[in-house]
Amino acid sequence: MKDFAGKICFITGGASGAGLGQAKVFGKAGMKVAIADVRQEALDQAVEELVNYGIKREDILAIQADLTDREQYKAAADKVEEVFGGPPHLLIQTAGVNSFGPIEASTFDDFDWVMGVCLDHVVNGLLIFVPRMIKAYANKTEFHVVTTSSMGAFMAGPTTGPYSAAKAAVNNLMYSYADALKPYGGGATVLCPGNIRSNIGDAEKYRPAHLRNTGYHVSEGTMKTLRAIHAQGIDPVELAEILKEGIENGRVIVLPSRDPSSWAAQLRAQHEIIEDYTLTAAEREEKSKARMAEMMKRFAPSGDEKDAPPPPPMWGVPEGGEPFGLARADLDWVDPSKKKN
């Protein structure tokens, strides 16, 4: 898809973070932009921010909806057609939540909430919108579907089990749609960012009341630490510009860099780890030790891993923050080192 002007874009999670960045970029490209989010106040603020960014107010549609609810999603789709005259030419499903804790501490609520938003809402959008898009645009004009996934889709998630499982699933869905939509003149892309400057660290504040039985330790302190981490992430507008380039050039996977080859080594390393799952436990242990020794050499001035100091921690804990990714203290089957003290 290369021609965006005058066409329609629908973005889930569009009131903040990556979704709002996408609304800015594709709105500036001349699209009519519908943004959907569960938070009305955030939608109101987003509309004003988009207008200040230079997008015409009449080209913006804000829809408050819980898109894990199929009837609400159908109503949102109907609203887009009513206001803009047709289904979207570009569907971008970016709404997402995450929570951190040992996978063995997870509850049904943890899986239902995270996978509901990160996977079920994507399925809802594809099944509701794609038939409408095909009927309206097949072999007449360009159309495209996008899901915002994560680099976490390519790796194990022992402290992000529901999230990583959902992202791996949406990746596979988009690979499938990329092939399936070709006969109709459509395309599909999955965006796989790393850290984004967004408010996903506050997601627990918006967890529905009926899904709050979590096995994870969650507090204002853990959310403060996550906010500090996400503040260091890629700018949402820059990420959206990278996505736009990927769509224009027919990329099925878009990585968070204008030079996709810069992530190639990391992807290869992750694929190698997956291949290692076919080995025996002893063989995996041997390869893991070799991999660790190679990493340690990078920190050793002499090139000898014995001289290397411990690798620096990836993230620090800010003042007033707490470590995240731990289980609740009262779970008696979880290893004590994985629980809140």
C-alpha positions as CSV (number, residue, x, y, z in Angstrom):
1,M,0.0,0.0,0.0
2,K,1.5,3.3,-1.1
3,D,-1.3,5.8,-1.6
4,F,-2.8,7.0,1.7
5,A,-4.4,10.3,0.9
6,G,-8.2,10.5,1.2
7,K,-8.4,6.9,2.5
8,I,-9.7,5.7,5.9
9,C,-7.6,4.4,8.8
10,F,-8.9,2.7,11.9
11,I,-6.5,2.4,14.9
12,T,-7.2,0.6,18.1
13,G,-5.4,1.9,21.2
14,G,-5.3,5.1,19.3
15,A,-5.6,7.5,22.3
16,S,-2.0,7.3,23.4
17,G,1.5,5.7,22.9
18,A,2.1,3.8,19.7
19,G,-1.5,4.1,18.5
20,L,-1.5,7.9,18.8
21,G,1.8,8.1,17.0
22,Q,0.2,6.1,14.2
23,A,-2.8,8.4,14.1
24,K,-0.4,11.4,13.7
25,V,1.6,9.9,10.9
26,F,-1.2,8.4,8.9
27,G,-3.4,11.5,9.5
28,K,-0.6,13.7,8.2
29,A,-0.4,11.4,5.2
30,G,-3.9,12.6,4.3
31,M,-6.0,9.7,5.8
32,K,-9.3,10.1,7.7
33,V,-8.4,8.6,11.1
34,A,-10.7,6.8,13.5
35,I,-9.1,6.1,16.9
36,A,-10.7,3.6,19.3
37,D,-9.8,3.3,23.0
38,V,-11.5,2.2,26.2
39,R,-10.7,5.5,27.9
40,Q,-12.9,8.4,27.0
41,E,-10.8,11.1,28.7
42,A,-7.7,9.9,26.8
43,L,-9.6,10.0,23.5
44,D,-10.7,13.6,24.2
45,Q,-7.1,14.6,24.8
46,A,-5.9,12.7,21.8
47,V,-8.3,14.5,19.5
48,E,-7.0,17.8,20.6
49,E,-3.4,16.7,20.2
50,L,-4.2,15.5,16.7
51,V,-5.8,18.8,15.8
52,N,-2.8,20.7,17.2
53,Y,-0.6,18.3,15.1
54,G,-2.3,19.7,12.0
55,I,-5.0,17.1,11.2
56,K,-8.5,18.5,10.4
57,R,-11.0,17.9,13.1
58,E,-13.5,16.6,10.6
59,D,-11.0,13.9,9.6
60,I,-10.8,12.5,13.1
61,L,-13.3,10.1,14.7
62,A,-12.9,9.1,18.3
63,I,-14.8,5.9,19.4
64,Q,-14.9,4.8,23.1
65,A,-15.3,1.0,23.1
66,D,-14.0,-2.2,24.7
67,L,-12.9,-4.0,21.6
68,T,-12.7,-7.3,23.4
69,D,-16.5,-7.2,23.3
70,R,-17.5,-8.2,19.8
71,E,-20.8,-6.3,19.8
72,Q,-18.9,-3.1,20.8
73,Y,-16.4,-3.8,18.0
74,K,-19.2,-4.3,15.4
75,A,-20.8,-1.0,16.6
76,A,-17.4,0.7,16.2
77,A,-17.1,-0.7,12.6
78,D,-20.6,0.5,11.8
79,K,-19.7,4.0,13.1
80,V,-16.6,4.2,10.9
81,E,-18.7,3.4,7.8
82,E,-21.5,5.8,8.9
83,V,-19.1,8.7,9.4
84,F,-16.5,8.2,6.7
85,G,-18.5,6.3,4.1
86,G,-16.8,2.9,4.1
87,P,-14.7,0.5,6.0
88,P,-11.0,1.3,6.6
89,H,-8.5,0.9,3.9
90,L,-5.9,0.6,6.6
91,L,-6.7,-1.3,9.8
92,I,-4.1,-1.0,12.6
93,Q,-4.7,-2.9,15.8
94,T,-2.4,-1.6,18.4
95,A,-4.3,-1.8,21.7
96,G,-2.4,-3.8,24.2
97,V,-1.7,-4.4,27.9
98,N,0.9,-6.3,29.8
99,S,1.6,-7.5,33.3
100,F,4.7,-9.1,34.7
101,G,5.2,-12.2,36.9
102,P,6.4,-15.8,36.9
103,I,4.3,-17.8,34.4
104,E,3.7,-20.4,37.1
105,A,2.1,-17.8,39.3
106,S,-0.4,-16.8,36.6
107,T,-4.2,-16.9,37.2
108,F,-7.0,-17.4,34.7
109,D,-7.7,-13.6,35.1
110,D,-4.1,-12.8,34.1
111,F,-4.5,-14.9,30.9
112,D,-8.0,-13.7,30.2
113,W,-7.1,-10.0,30.6
114,V,-3.8,-9.9,28.7
115,M,-4.8,-12.3,25.9
116,G,-8.2,-10.8,25.7
117,V,-6.7,-7.4,24.8
118,C,-3.6,-8.5,22.9
119,L,-5.1,-11.4,21.0
120,D,-8.9,-11.6,21.2
121,H,-9.4,-8.0,20.2
122,V,-7.2,-8.6,17.1
123,V,-9.2,-11.6,16.1
124,N,-12.4,-9.6,16.6
125,G,-11.1,-6.8,14.3
126,L,-9.9,-9.2,11.6
127,L,-13.2,-11.1,11.5
128,I,-15.3,-8.0,11.6
129,F,-13.4,-5.7,9.2
130,V,-11.6,-8.0,6.7
131,P,-14.8,-9.2,5.0
132,R,-16.0,-5.6,4.7
133,M,-12.7,-4.5,3.3
134,I,-12.6,-7.3,0.7
135,K,-16.2,-6.5,-0.4
136,A,-15.5,-2.8,-0.7
137,Y,-11.9,-2.7,-2.1
138,A,-10.8,-6.1,-3.5
139,N,-8.8,-5.5,-6.7
140,K,-10.2,-1.9,-6.9
141,T,-7.9,0.0,-4.5
142,E,-5.2,-0.8,-2.0
143,F,-6.1,-2.0,1.5
144,H,-3.9,-3.4,4.4
145,V,-4.2,-4.9,7.9
146,V,-1.6,-4.3,10.6
147,T,-1.2,-5.6,14.1
148,T,1.3,-4.1,16.6
149,S,3.0,-7.0,18.2
150,S,6.4,-7.1,20.0
151,M,9.9,-8.4,19.8
152,G,8.6,-10.6,22.7
153,A,6.8,-12.6,20.0
154,F,10.1,-14.2,19.0
155,M,11.2,-15.4,22.4
156,A,10.2,-17.2,25.5
157,G,8.4,-15.1,28.2
158,P,8.9,-16.7,31.6
159,T,7.7,-13.5,33.3
160,T,5.4,-12.4,30.4
161,G,3.7,-15.6,29.6
162,P,0.3,-14.4,28.5
163,Y,1.7,-11.4,26.6
164,S,4.4,-13.4,24.8
165,A,1.9,-16.1,23.8
166,A,-0.6,-13.5,22.5
167,K,2.1,-11.7,20.5
168,A,3.4,-15.0,19.0
169,A,-0.1,-15.8,18.0
170,V,-0.8,-12.4,16.3
171,N,2.5,-12.7,14.4
172,N,1.4,-16.0,12.9
173,L,-2.0,-14.5,12.1
174,M,-0.5,-11.7,10.2
175,Y,1.8,-14.1,8.2
176,S,-1.3,-16.0,7.3
177,Y,-3.3,-12.9,6.3
178,A,-0.3,-11.6,4.2
179,D,-0.7,-14.7,2.0
180,A,-4.5,-14.8,2.2
181,L,-5.1,-11.2,1.1
182,K,-2.9,-11.3,-2.0
183,P,-5.6,-12.5,-4.4
184,Y,-7.7,-9.5,-3.3
185,G,-5.0,-6.9,-3.8
186,G,-4.6,-6.5,0.0
187,G,-1.6,-6.9,2.3
188,A,-0.7,-7.5,6.0
189,T,2.1,-6.4,8.3
190,V,3.1,-7.1,11.8
191,L,5.0,-4.4,13.7
192,C,7.4,-5.8,16.3
193,P,8.8,-3.0,18.5
194,G,10.9,-3.3,21.5
195,N,10.5,-0.6,24.2
196,I,8.1,2.2,23.3
197,R,7.6,5.6,25.0
198,S,4.1,4.9,26.1
199,N,1.9,4.4,29.2
200,I,1.6,0.6,28.9
201,G,3.3,0.5,32.3
202,D,0.1,1.8,33.9
203,A,-2.0,-0.9,32.2
204,E,-2.9,-2.5,35.6
205,K,-4.8,0.7,36.5
206,Y,-7.3,-0.2,33.7
207,R,-7.6,-3.9,34.4
208,P,-11.4,-4.6,34.6
209,A,-12.6,-5.3,38.1
210,H,-13.8,-8.8,37.3
211,L,-10.3,-9.8,36.1
212,R,-8.2,-8.5,39.1
213,N,-7.4,-11.8,40.7
214,T,-3.7,-11.7,39.7
215,G,-0.9,-14.0,40.8
216,Y,1.7,-11.2,40.3
217,H,3.0,-8.6,42.7
218,V,1.6,-5.3,41.3
219,S,1.9,-2.0,43.1
220,E,2.4,1.7,42.5
221,G,6.1,1.0,42.9
222,T,6.2,-1.6,40.1
223,M,4.3,0.7,37.9
224,K,6.7,3.6,38.7
225,T,9.6,1.4,37.6
226,L,7.9,0.4,34.4
227,R,7.1,4.1,33.6
228,A,10.8,4.9,34.0
229,I,11.7,2.1,31.6
230,H,9.1,3.1,29.0
231,A,10.2,6.7,29.2
232,Q,13.5,5.5,27.5
233,G,11.7,3.8,24.6
234,I,11.4,4.8,20.9
235,D,9.3,7.8,20.1
236,P,5.8,6.7,18.9
237,V,5.9,9.0,15.9
238,E,9.3,7.7,14.8
239,L,8.0,4.1,15.2
240,A,4.9,5.0,13.1
241,E,7.0,6.4,10.4
242,I,9.0,3.2,10.3
243,L,5.7,1.3,10.0
244,K,4.6,3.5,7.2
245,E,7.8,2.8,5.3
246,G,7.3,-0.9,5.9
247,I,3.7,-0.9,4.6
248,E,4.8,1.1,1.5
249,N,7.5,-1.5,0.7
250,G,5.4,-4.6,1.4
251,R,7.2,-5.7,4.5
252,V,5.4,-8.4,6.4
253,I,7.5,-7.9,9.6
254,V,8.5,-4.4,10.5
255,L,11.2,-4.1,13.2
256,P,11.8,-0.9,15.3
257,S,14.6,0.6,13.1
258,R,15.0,2.3,9.8
259,D,17.7,-0.3,9.1
260,P,16.0,-3.7,9.7
261,S,19.4,-5.4,9.4
262,S,20.4,-3.8,12.7
263,W,18.0,-6.3,14.5
264,A,19.0,-9.3,12.4
265,A,21.6,-10.6,14.8
266,Q,19.1,-10.5,17.7
267,L,16.5,-12.3,15.7
268,R,19.0,-15.0,14.6
269,A,20.0,-15.4,18.3
270,Q,16.4,-15.9,19.3
271,H,15.8,-18.4,16.5
272,E,18.9,-20.3,17.6
273,I,17.5,-20.6,21.1
274,I,14.3,-22.0,19.7
275,E,16.2,-24.5,17.7
276,D,18.0,-25.5,20.9
277,Y,14.7,-26.7,22.3
278,T,15.1,-29.8,20.1
279,L,18.3,-30.7,21.8
280,T,18.7,-32.8,25.0
281,A,18.9,-31.0,28.3
282,A,22.7,-31.7,28.5
283,E,23.2,-30.3,25.0
284,R,21.2,-27.2,25.8
285,E,23.2,-26.6,28.9
286,E,26.4,-26.8,27.1
287,K,25.3,-24.4,24.4
288,S,23.9,-22.0,27.0
289,K,27.3,-22.0,28.8
290,A,29.1,-21.3,25.5
291,R,26.7,-18.5,24.7
292,M,27.2,-16.9,28.2
293,A,31.0,-17.2,27.8
294,E,30.8,-15.4,24.5
295,M,28.7,-12.6,26.0
296,M,31.0,-12.2,28.9
297,K,34.0,-11.7,26.6
298,R,32.3,-8.5,25.3
299,F,32.6,-7.1,28.8
300,A,36.2,-8.2,29.4
301,P,38.9,-5.7,28.4
302,S,41.4,-8.4,27.8
303,G,39.1,-10.6,25.8
304,D,39.2,-13.3,28.5
305,E,35.8,-13.9,30.1
306,K,37.5,-14.6,33.4
307,D,38.4,-10.9,33.6
308,A,34.9,-9.7,32.8
309,P,32.8,-7.9,35.4
310,P,29.2,-8.9,35.7
311,P,27.1,-7.4,32.8
312,P,25.4,-4.2,33.8
313,P,21.7,-4.6,34.8
314,M,19.3,-3.8,31.9
315,W,17.0,-1.7,34.0
316,G,17.5,0.2,37.3
317,V,14.8,0.7,39.9
318,P,14.0,4.5,40.4
319,E,13.5,6.1,43.7
320,G,10.2,5.0,45.0
321,G,10.0,2.2,42.6
322,E,9.9,-1.6,43.1
323,P,11.3,-4.5,41.1
324,F,8.6,-6.0,38.8
325,G,8.1,-9.5,37.5
326,L,7.6,-11.1,40.9
327,A,4.8,-13.3,42.2
328,R,2.6,-12.5,45.2
329,A,4.2,-13.3,48.5
330,D,1.4,-15.7,49.6
331,L,1.7,-18.2,46.7
332,D,3.2,-21.2,48.4
333,W,4.2,-23.2,45.3
334,V,6.3,-20.4,43.8
335,D,10.1,-20.4,44.3
336,P,10.9,-17.8,47.1
337,S,13.4,-16.0,44.8
338,K,10.6,-15.3,42.4
339,K,8.2,-13.8,45.0
340,K,7.8,-10.4,46.6
341,N,9.7,-10.4,49.9
